[in-house]
Amino acid sequence: METPTRTAAAAHPGQGRLWPVSAPAALVISLEPERSAAWTSSLRAAGLPVLACRPWGDSHGYQYLLHNPGALAVLDLPGLAPQPDGALAQFVRAARLLAPVTVTVPADTDVVPLLEAGAQNVVRRDEPPRVLAARLLADARCAAAFQGPGPYPVRTSENRSRPDCPCAGTCACDGASGRLFFRSQDVLLELLCRTTRPVCCHDLRCLLGSATRPMSLPALRGRLDRLTPHLTSRRREFSRHHAWGMDTFTVRPNAAGPQADSLAAC
């Protein structure tokens, strides 16, 4: 992916709406990227700095949002294929773990569940590109100005890669830098280290799965177990508790760490 940070203002001629200087570009995440590609290009031509259109579950896109606080995630829902009740809202809740989310939908979509799930805005994707770009620019300015506590990751020096891997060969990392071979594991590790609120395992499973199939709970458990030594190196302690048919994953700081974070799997 190209360099993510915008170092200059951008505006559509006559539009009068400037992209914030040094603000990260927006990133479109689509459940149907083939249908979203041309639509994304029309937004870029209308003056919206869009980095790329990435499919749901793409770890490159997730890392961009994690590494650029203030970036806007544009969740594009181009089709009206039948979805189970609450399925679209689940995608919103999962995407909110990465960044503020604006959802673009067809005209006759019920927007209330998406807003209740945490979307900062829901807009019609069939509006003229210039109008839609202006709406997304306004949402992006709000995202770039966001400073308060919330589910969004906060980048700190202790969350960056450690020089030495503590796993002693028990996980899939390169050993020298401690960077994991599987990019989705990097995403999960960074998310665990930065999240400031409890997170339901359904959100993690949805985020790390595909647009049609979430990650299984056993697979999520295994990935969390393999991350334990890496969490320890970042002054975090990981544990799992099972009761009443529910798993609870907890990430706590050790004696030298900051306030605890919890992951509730329900």
C-alpha positions in Angstrom: 0.0 0.0 0.0 1.1 3.5 -0.7 2.3 6.0 1.9 -0.7 6.5 4.2 -0.4 10.1 5.6 -1.6 13.1 3.6 0.9 15.9 4.0 -1.0 18.5 2.0 -4.6 19.7 1.8 -6.8 18.4 -1.0 -10.0 19.8 -2.4 -12.3 19.3 -5.4 -12.3 22.5 -7.6 -15.1 24.7 -6.4 -15.9 22.5 -3.5 -14.2 24.6 -0.8 -13.8 21.7 1.7 -10.2 21.0 2.5 -8.9 17.7 3.8 -7.1 18.3 7.1 -3.4 18.8 6.7 -1.4 15.7 7.7 -4.6 13.8 8.2 -4.6 10.1 7.2 -6.5 9.2 4.1 -9.8 7.4 4.3 -9.9 3.7 3.7 -12.8 1.9 2.1 -13.5 -1.6 3.5 -16.0 -3.4 1.3 -18.0 -6.6 1.7 -18.0 -6.8 -2.1 -14.8 -5.2 -3.3 -15.4 -5.9 -7.0 -18.6 -3.8 -6.8 -16.9 -1.1 -4.8 -13.8 -0.4 -6.9 -15.3 1.9 -9.5 -17.4 3.6 -6.9 -14.2 4.3 -4.8 -12.5 5.7 -7.9 -15.4 8.1 -8.4 -15.0 9.4 -4.8 -11.3 9.9 -5.4 -12.0 11.9 -8.6 -14.5 14.0 -6.6 -11.8 15.1 -4.1 -12.0 12.6 -1.3 -8.4 11.3 -0.4 -9.1 7.6 -0.5 -6.1 5.4 0.1 -7.6 2.2 -1.4 -10.6 -0.2 -1.4 -9.8 -3.3 0.6 -11.9 -6.4 1.1 -13.2 -7.2 4.6 -10.7 -9.2 6.5 -7.7 -7.7 4.7 -4.9 -7.4 7.3 -3.0 -4.7 5.3 -6.1 -2.4 5.5 -6.5 -3.2 9.2 -2.9 -2.3 9.9 -3.2 1.0 8.1 -6.2 1.9 10.4 -4.3 0.7 13.5 -1.2 2.7 12.7 -3.0 5.9 11.7 -5.2 7.2 14.5 -7.7 9.6 13.1 -8.1 7.7 9.8 -11.7 7.1 8.7 -13.0 3.6 7.9 -15.6 3.8 5.2 -17.6 0.5 5.4 -19.2 0.0 2.0 -22.2 -2.2 1.7 -22.9 -2.2 -2.0 -25.5 -5.0 -2.3 -28.8 -6.0 -0.8 -28.1 -9.7 -0.6 -30.1 -11.3 2.3 -28.3 -11.1 5.6 -29.1 -12.7 8.9 -30.6 -10.4 11.5 -28.0 -8.2 13.0 -25.3 -9.3 10.5 -24.6 -5.9 9.1 -24.5 -4.3 12.6 -21.9 -7.0 13.6 -19.6 -5.7 10.8 -19.9 -2.2 12.2 -19.1 -3.3 15.8 -16.1 -5.2 14.5 -14.8 -2.3 12.4 -15.1 0.1 15.3 -12.3 -1.8 17.0 -10.0 -0.3 14.4 -11.3 3.2 13.7 -14.3 5.5 13.6 -16.7 4.1 10.9 -19.0 5.7 8.4 -21.2 3.2 6.5 -22.3 3.7 2.9 -25.5 1.8 2.0 -28.1 1.5 -0.8 -31.1 3.8 -0.6 -33.6 1.5 1.1 -31.4 0.2 3.9 -32.6 0.4 7.5 -29.9 2.7 9.0 -31.1 2.5 12.6 -29.3 -0.8 13.5 -26.1 0.4 12.0 -26.1 3.7 14.0 -27.0 1.8 17.2 -24.1 -0.5 16.5 -21.7 2.4 16.7 -21.4 3.9 13.2 -20.7 7.6 13.4 -22.7 8.2 10.2 -24.7 6.2 7.6 -25.0 7.7 4.1 -26.5 6.7 0.8 -23.9 5.4 -1.6 -26.0 6.4 -4.7 -25.7 10.1 -4.0 -23.7 12.2 -6.6 -20.0 11.5 -6.0 -19.3 15.2 -5.2 -22.0 15.3 -2.5 -21.0 11.9 -1.1 -17.3 13.0 -1.0 -18.3 16.1 0.9 -20.2 14.1 3.5 -17.3 11.7 4.0 -14.9 14.7 4.2 -17.0 16.0 7.1 -17.0 12.7 8.8 -13.2 12.4 8.3 -12.7 15.8 10.0 -14.5 14.5 13.0 -12.5 11.3 13.0 -9.2 13.2 12.7 -10.2 15.4 15.6 -11.2 12.5 17.9 -9.2 12.6 21.1 -11.3 11.1 23.8 -11.4 7.6 25.3 -13.2 4.9 23.3 -12.7 1.5 21.7 -10.3 2.9 19.2 -6.6 1.9 19.5 -4.1 4.4 20.8 -0.6 4.1 19.5 2.1 4.3 22.1 5.8 3.5 22.1 5.3 0.3 24.1 2.9 -1.1 21.5 5.6 -1.1 18.8 7.5 -4.2 17.9 10.1 -5.4 20.5 13.6 -6.0 19.4 13.6 -9.6 20.7 11.0 -12.3 20.4 10.1 -13.9 23.8 8.4 -16.9 22.3 11.5 -19.2 22.3 10.3 -20.7 19.0 6.8 -21.5 20.1 5.0 -19.2 17.7 5.2 -18.1 14.1 7.5 -15.2 14.2 10.9 -14.4 12.6 12.8 -14.6 15.9 15.0 -11.6 15.3 12.4 -8.8 15.3 9.6 -10.6 17.0 7.3 -9.8 14.1 4.8 -12.5 13.4 4.7 -14.2 10.1 0.9 -14.0 9.9 -0.2 -10.4 9.5 -3.5 -11.1 11.1 -1.7 -12.2 14.2 0.1 -8.8 14.2 -3.3 -7.1 13.9 -4.7 -9.1 16.8 -1.6 -8.5 19.0 -1.7 -4.7 18.4 -5.4 -4.6 19.0 -5.1 -6.4 22.3 -2.3 -4.1 23.4 -4.2 -0.9 22.6 -7.9 -1.5 23.2 -9.3 0.5 26.0 -12.6 -1.3 26.5 -13.9 -4.9 26.9 -14.4 -6.6 23.5 -16.8 -9.4 22.7 -15.3 -12.4 21.0 -18.0 -12.1 18.3 -16.4 -8.8 17.3 -13.0 -10.4 17.1 -14.2 -13.4 15.2 -16.0 -11.2 12.7 -13.0 -8.9 12.3 -10.6 -11.7 11.7 -12.8 -13.7 9.4 -14.1 -13.1 5.9 -17.1 -11.3 4.7 -19.1 -14.6 4.6 -17.6 -16.5 7.5 -16.3 -15.4 10.9 -13.3 -17.0 12.5 -14.2 -20.0 14.6 -14.0 -19.7 18.4 -11.5 -22.5 18.7 -9.3 -20.8 16.1 -9.5 -17.5 18.0 -8.6 -19.3 21.3 -5.6 -20.9 19.6 -4.4 -17.6 18.3 -4.7 -15.9 21.6 -2.8 -18.7 23.3 0.1 -18.3 20.8 0.2 -14.6 21.5 0.7 -15.1 25.3 4.5 -14.7 25.2 4.3 -11.6 23.0 1.7 -10.0 25.4 4.0 -10.8 28.3 6.9 -9.0 26.6 4.6 -5.9 26.3 3.8 -6.1 30.1 0.4 -7.8 29.6 -1.0 -11.0 31.2 -3.5 -13.1 29.3 -6.0 -15.6 30.8 -9.1 -17.4 29.8 -12.1 -18.2 32.0 -15.0 -20.4 31.1 -18.3 -20.2 33.0 -22.0 -20.6 32.2 -21.2 -21.5 28.6 -19.2 -18.4 28.1 -15.5 -17.8 27.5 -13.9 -14.7 28.9 -10.5 -13.6 27.6 -8.8 -11.1 29.8 -5.7 -9.0 29.1 -4.3 -7.3 32.2 -1.2 -5.3 32.8 1.4 -6.8 35.1 2.9 -4.9 38.0 4.7 -2.5 35.6 1.8 -2.0 33.2 -1.0 0.5 32.8 -4.7 -0.1 33.6 -6.2 -3.5 32.7 -8.1 -4.3 29.6 -10.6 -7.1 29.3 -11.9 -9.2 26.5 -15.3 -10.7 27.1 -16.2 -13.6 24.8 -20.0 -14.1 24.9 
